[in-house]
Amino acid sequence: MPRRNPKVEDIVFVDGKGFIRHVVTAVNPGKRTADVRTVAEPLLLTRDVPWSALQRLDESQNAVSIVREATENK
């Protein structure tokens, strides 16, 4: 996550997990890791993801991701 540390409720992609959106549920600054949960079903929790593996979505990327997900599921 370039330029800033992750925060709880950030929407992110996790390297190696494809284009599945996750939400940050906990942050551990000492270990520089975060716990993340998938946004869509099935809800899966992944613990201790290194910050370097997280890619934060800005508002426009989040909107595009939601539209793509909605149209692919029809």
N, C-alpha and C positions, 0 to 999 in steps of 0.2 A: 504494500500500500504506500505508494510514494507520497511524500510531503506531509503526512500526518499519521499519527497512531490511530488504530481502529477504536471505535467507541461502540458501546452497547446500542443496538438497533440500527447500526450501519447495514446497508444491503451490499453484499459482496459476491464475487465469484471466487471459487477456490481452485487453484492450479491443480490440474489432473482430474477435476470433477465435471468437465464439460461446461455447458452454458446453463447450469442449474444455479438459480439464485439462492443465496443463504442470508440469514440475518445473524449478526453477532449477538450472542446472548451473554457472554462474559469475557472479560479481558484480564490477562495476567501480565502486568508490566515487567515484573521481575524476570519471568521466563520469556517475555516477548512472544506470547502465544494468545490465542483467542479460542473460545468455544463458539461454534456456529451451528445453526439449525436450518434445514431446508425450509423454504417458504411454502412450497406446494407439497401435497401428499405424494408419497408417504413422508411424514415428518421424521427426519433423521438428525440426530445430534452427533457432531464430531467435536471431540475435545482436543485441546492443545495444538491447534493449527498454528504453525509459525506465521508471524506477521508477513514475512516475505512471500508467503504462498497466497495472500489475499489480494484481490484486485477490487477496490471500491468502485461502485457505480455512482456516477454523478446523476443528477435528476433526469437529464435527457436519455442517458443510457438505460436508466431504470424504466422509463416510459416505453422505450422501444422494446425492452425485454418483456414487459407485461403484454404488449400488443402481440408480439411474436408468439408468446406462450398461449395466449387466448386463441389465436387463429390456428395454431398447429393442433390444438386439442379438439377442434370441431370436426 
